Amino acid sequence: MSLFKEFKKTSRHLQRQQHHAHDADAPILRAENLSMRYESGSALENASFSLQEGERIAIVGPNGAGKSTLLKIIAGVQMPTEGEIQIYGQKPRGHICIAYLPQRSQVDWSFPVTVADVAMMGRIGKLGLFRNPKSHDWDVVHQALEVVKLGNFAKRQIDQLSGGQQQRMFIARALAQEAELMLMDEPMTGLDVTSQEDIFGILDELRTRDVTVLISLHDLKMASERFDRVMLLNKHLLAIGLAEEALSPEHLLAAYGGTLQLIPTAEGMLPIGDTTCCEGDYEHV
């Protein structure tokens, strides 16, 4: 689907949101018994967990584990077959503070739109679909682009961006939205080490703003080294906690089975395997 269609889909979703008050005593995210079933089978089964404000959480698991499905349910763009999501004690459709960043492979990057235009999409929930941006909105957009080091790229067409720049542009859109919960689907896929470090630098800045970040990954080593907690998923939630607990050999074998190899190193067991870049449970947009 083209970026224009993705824009319309996002705009309709944000336009439905309302500015619901937050319950300060509730976790930023609580999931209760989430399940998602399709005619072809189950994508997610009875997942329950909660996240606290400002956390950086990695979701890991094999291809088809339900990582993308879980992110879409949390974002409120896909309804679960069973279960419930609450954001600060309210249903997700009651908040514009959730930003969903899809896999870059899902976007047609040939659509003629500028970096600043994409970042401005994040303001739709505050502007309304047919209202023109005011000077304050453009100030917010340009500040967001500066945070992700794309200030000089505001007028550049998106097809002229590198993979890392494309991902940073999506983060700028989330910043312009003033998101408090950021959901990122495989943001590191296809990026070189320098571009990945640029992303983590931005994530460090988001931490200072108490933005909660939930990211799906395939890189287990990165998940164990760069995140506060790790969620291990294979349709069922197998573990969530500190990396040394969630990624124990027993949990990993339960998740990956014979596709995983555990290599002994000086720092412990290094998991190798299932490094395919994409999983099969996402909807093409």
C-alpha positions in Angstrom: 0.0 0.0 0.0 1.3 3.5 -0.8 2.3 6.0 1.9 -0.7 8.1 0.9 -3.1 5.2 1.8 -1.1 4.5 5.0 -1.5 8.2 5.8 -5.3 8.0 5.3 -5.6 4.9 7.4 -3.5 6.5 10.2 -5.5 9.7 9.9 -8.9 7.9 10.3 -7.6 6.1 13.3 -6.2 9.2 15.0 -9.3 11.1 14.2 -11.4 8.6 16.2 -9.2 9.2 19.3 -10.3 11.4 22.2 -8.2 13.1 24.9 -9.1 10.7 27.8 -7.6 11.5 31.2 -4.8 9.3 32.4 -5.1 7.4 35.7 -1.8 8.2 37.4 -2.0 5.1 39.5 -2.4 2.7 36.5 0.5 1.3 34.4 0.9 3.0 31.1 0.0 -0.4 29.5 -1.9 -3.4 30.8 -2.8 -6.4 28.7 -5.2 -9.0 29.9 -5.6 -12.4 28.2 -5.0 -11.2 24.7 -5.8 -13.7 21.9 -6.0 -13.3 18.2 -7.3 -16.0 15.9 -7.7 -16.0 12.1 -9.3 -18.6 9.9 -5.8 -19.9 9.2 -5.1 -20.4 12.9 -4.1 -18.7 16.1 -1.6 -15.7 16.1 -1.7 -14.9 19.8 -3.0 -16.8 22.9 -3.8 -15.5 26.3 -1.0 -12.9 26.7 -1.1 -10.9 29.9 1.5 -8.3 31.0 2.0 -4.7 32.0 4.5 -1.9 31.2 5.7 1.0 33.3 6.3 4.6 32.1 9.7 5.1 30.6 10.6 1.5 30.1 12.3 0.2 27.0 11.0 -3.3 26.2 12.1 -5.8 23.4 9.7 -8.3 22.0 11.5 -11.3 20.6 10.4 -14.6 19.2 10.5 -16.7 16.0 8.9 -15.8 12.7 5.1 -15.9 13.0 5.3 -15.6 16.8 2.7 -12.8 16.9 5.0 -9.9 17.5 3.4 -7.6 14.8 -0.1 -8.7 15.8 0.5 -7.8 19.4 1.8 -4.3 18.5 -1.2 -3.7 16.3 -3.6 -4.7 19.1 -1.9 -2.4 21.5 -2.1 0.4 19.0 -5.8 -0.1 18.7 -5.8 -0.6 14.9 -6.6 -4.3 15.3 -9.2 -5.7 17.7 -8.3 -8.9 19.6 -10.5 -12.0 19.4 -10.4 -12.1 23.2 -8.9 -10.0 26.0 -8.4 -6.3 26.7 -5.8 -3.6 26.5 -5.7 -0.6 28.8 -3.6 2.5 28.4 -3.4 4.4 31.7 -6.5 2.6 32.8 -8.5 3.3 29.6 -9.0 1.4 26.3 -6.4 2.2 23.6 -8.9 3.9 21.3 -9.3 6.6 24.0 -5.8 7.9 23.6 -3.8 9.7 21.0 -0.6 9.1 23.0 0.2 5.8 21.2 2.4 5.9 18.1 2.7 2.8 15.9 5.7 2.6 13.6 5.3 -0.1 11.0 8.0 -2.1 9.3 9.7 0.0 6.6 9.0 -2.8 4.1 5.3 -2.1 4.4 5.6 1.4 2.9 5.7 2.4 -0.8 8.6 4.9 -0.5 8.1 6.2 -4.1 5.1 8.3 -3.1 6.0 12.1 -3.6 5.9 13.5 -0.2 8.5 15.3 1.9 10.0 14.4 5.3 8.3 17.3 7.0 4.9 16.2 5.5 5.3 12.8 7.0 6.2 14.2 10.4 3.2 16.5 10.2 1.0 13.3 10.0 1.7 12.9 13.7 -0.3 16.1 14.4 -3.6 14.8 12.9 -4.9 13.7 16.2 -4.5 17.1 17.6 -5.5 19.1 14.5 -8.4 17.2 13.2 -8.3 15.6 9.7 -9.3 18.7 7.6 -7.7 21.5 9.6 -4.6 23.3 8.3 -1.5 23.2 10.6 -0.8 26.4 12.5 2.6 27.8 13.1 2.8 26.0 16.5 2.3 22.7 14.7 5.1 23.4 12.3 7.3 24.4 15.2 6.6 21.0 16.8 7.4 19.2 13.6 10.7 21.0 13.1 11.7 20.4 16.7 10.9 16.7 16.2 13.1 16.6 13.1 15.9 18.2 14.9 15.7 15.6 17.7 16.2 12.8 15.1 18.9 14.8 13.2 16.8 15.4 10.1 16.3 19.1 10.4 18.2 19.7 7.2 16.1 17.1 5.4 12.7 18.6 6.0 12.0 19.4 2.3 13.6 16.2 1.0 11.5 13.6 -0.8 11.2 10.4 1.2 12.5 8.2 -1.6 15.9 10.0 -1.2 16.4 8.8 2.3 18.5 5.9 3.5 17.0 3.2 5.6 18.2 4.7 8.8 16.9 8.1 7.8 13.5 6.6 7.0 13.3 5.0 10.4 14.3 8.3 12.1 11.6 10.1 10.1 9.0 7.7 11.5 10.2 8.5 15.0 9.9 12.2 14.2 6.3 11.6 13.3 5.8 9.9 16.7 7.5 12.8 18.4 5.3 15.3 16.6 2.3 13.3 17.8 3.7 13.8 21.4 3.4 10.1 21.9 4.0 8.6 25.3 3.9 5.0 24.2 5.9 4.2 21.0 5.4 0.8 19.3 8.2 0.0 16.8 8.0 -3.1 14.5 11.4 -4.4 13.5 13.0 -0.9 13.3 16.6 -2.3 13.2 16.1 -4.6 10.3 18.4 -3.8 7.3 20.2 -1.0 9.1 24.0 -0.9 9.5 25.7 -0.6 12.9 26.0 3.2 12.6 22.3 3.6 11.8 21.4 1.3 14.6 23.5 3.4 17.0 21.7 6.5 15.8 18.4 5.0 16.6 19.5 4.0 20.1 20.8 7.5 20.7 17.3 8.8 19.9 15.8 6.1 22.2 18.1 7.4 25.0 16.6 10.8 24.4 13.1 9.4 24.6 13.9 7.8 27.9 14.7 11.3 29.4 11.2 12.3 28.3 9.6 9.2 30.0 8.4 7.8 26.7 7.8 4.0 26.9 9.1 2.1 23.9 8.1 -1.4 22.9 10.1 -2.8 20.0 10.0 -6.1 18.2 13.4 -7.5 17.3 15.0 -10.7 15.9 18.4 -9.9 17.4 18.5 -11.7 20.8 21.9 -10.3 21.7 20.7 -6.7 21.1 17.6 -7.4 23.1 19.6 -8.7 26.0 22.1 -5.8 26.0 20.1 -2.7 25.2 16.7 -3.1 26.8 15.3 -2.9 30.4 13.2 -6.0 30.0 12.6 -8.7 27.3 9.4 -10.3 26.3 9.7 -13.7 24.7 6.8 -14.6 22.5 5.7 -17.5 20.5 1.9 -17.1 20.2 2.0 -17.6 24.0 3.9 -15.2 26.2 6.7 -17.5 27.4 8.5 -15.0 29.6 8.9 -11.3 30.4 11.6 -9.9 32.6 15.3 -9.2 32.8 17.2 -10.7 29.9 19.0 -13.3 32.0 15.7 -14.6 33.2 13.5 -14.2 30.1 16.2 -15.6 27.7 17.2 -18.6 29.8 18.1 -21.7 27.7 14.9 -23.4 28.8 12.7 -20.5 27.6 14.6 -20.1 24.4 14.3 -23.7 23.5 10.6 -23.6 24.3 10.3 -20.6 21.9 12.6 -21.6 19.0 12.9 -25.4 19.3 15.4 -26.8 16.9 15.9 -23.5 15.0 18.0 -22.1 17.8 21.7 -22.8 18.6 23.2 -21.9 22.0 26.9 -21.1 21.7 28.9 -20.9 25.0 30.9 -17.7 25.4 32.8 -16.0 28.2 29.7 -14.0 28.9 27.3 -17.0 28.9 25.3 -18.8 26.3 24.9 -16.8 23.0 21.8 -17.7 21.1 22.2 -18.0 17.3 19.4 -18.6 14.8 16.1 -17.4 13.4 17.6 -14.2 12.0 15.1 -13.9 9.1 14.2 -10.2 8.8 10.4 -10.5 8.5 7.6 -12.5 10.2 4.5 -13.8 8.5 1.8 -12.5 10.8 1.7 -8.9 9.7 -0.8 -7.2 7.4 0.7 -5.6 4.3 -0.1 -1.9 4.3 
